[in-house]
């Protein structure tokens, strides 16, 4: 169906792609795998006509094609669904599906009834029972994703590229997405699936191609590759020890001191009577299904959401109306799950982002001392192994993993006591994950209490010294040591729902 042969792409000072070749067959789900910065996004843009290749050729259905823009590639049957949806929230589902190409009556007028009927048919093809007349802003993220796929299906795509489609969904929503992708494969669509979640590759895909540093490392049948093999192909080294060892507490050592206690926290219906305690030098996991209230509880502890009731005690000081400014003054840091929307100042450089939460330390009187700011940034870049061109590097041009390390570097400067990490490795490749895990253990070794929210059970098990599990806004249970298993976490996270 699609053949990429000898594709190279150059940008000023860098070769993004070098002699890339791969074949994607009709009726196949083909994984495109690699670390951040490996060249996946550039290759996708070349295939989709966003950027022309400098060398090599593309073949679609056996004939050489040269796109003069994404519209031409789309008209030929190549469609990309990016992580950031391109939807109009105040329009209906049907209007979004047919935006710019709504069906017309014989008189040339918009055929609104025909659009609704056609939208219902294409959604039914996906197995989605959505009202075409609902506003998109009222839909869940998972349903919005189905609208994006439906937009592609009206063009009868030959090649569908999905870029990190599960980054914003979890649980049953992922299961349903996979069912719909398999349905498209069975209809003969060639699917290119890009994901950092290796377990998804093994669950869903037929073939895989690994890219590293702009080159193809290899293409294999998924059934012939182990997880360890795939990781080694991606990063060029064995990452069997993905998680750093947990420190063992000997009988002679005292239990670490409690530095933060949250008690009786209520946030409307989202969090009810929740509490937890964090100990110095340990990593505490906060697990549960999506919607369980984990992020809301963490945000309340930091003061980002006002509590209806409850309190936070840090180093003996009890606060009932916490604010982010108070939290920072107490030595509490917060790395949000939405690093682009809520964490980083995307239009600023590395130096400005690292010092954003501690401007007082880089001032001379009322003015910003750029020299001090540069020194602090250079130290953060070195200590946290942030790959960039220096303190003046624009944050928007960096990979997701390096953006995440940059956020951690910012908060590590201010979080003397507690660091809250909400989904610390979301959208981060395997190599960057090992770096982030190392950073977390290093910070804990310095005596900082870490609260880690994660939707990935292997991460919860591998990194946590103890785990609180939330279910429907309440703390469902607490696990520590050898009792932290995937089965135990899931039992606590789902027990009520199963019993119901």
Order of alpha helices (4+ residues) and beta strands (2+ residues): beta-beta-beta-alpha-beta-beta-alpha-beta-alpha-alpha-alpha-beta-alpha-beta-alpha-beta-beta-alpha-beta-beta-beta-alpha-beta-beta-alpha-beta-alpha-beta-beta-alpha-alpha-beta-alpha-beta-alpha-beta-beta-alpha
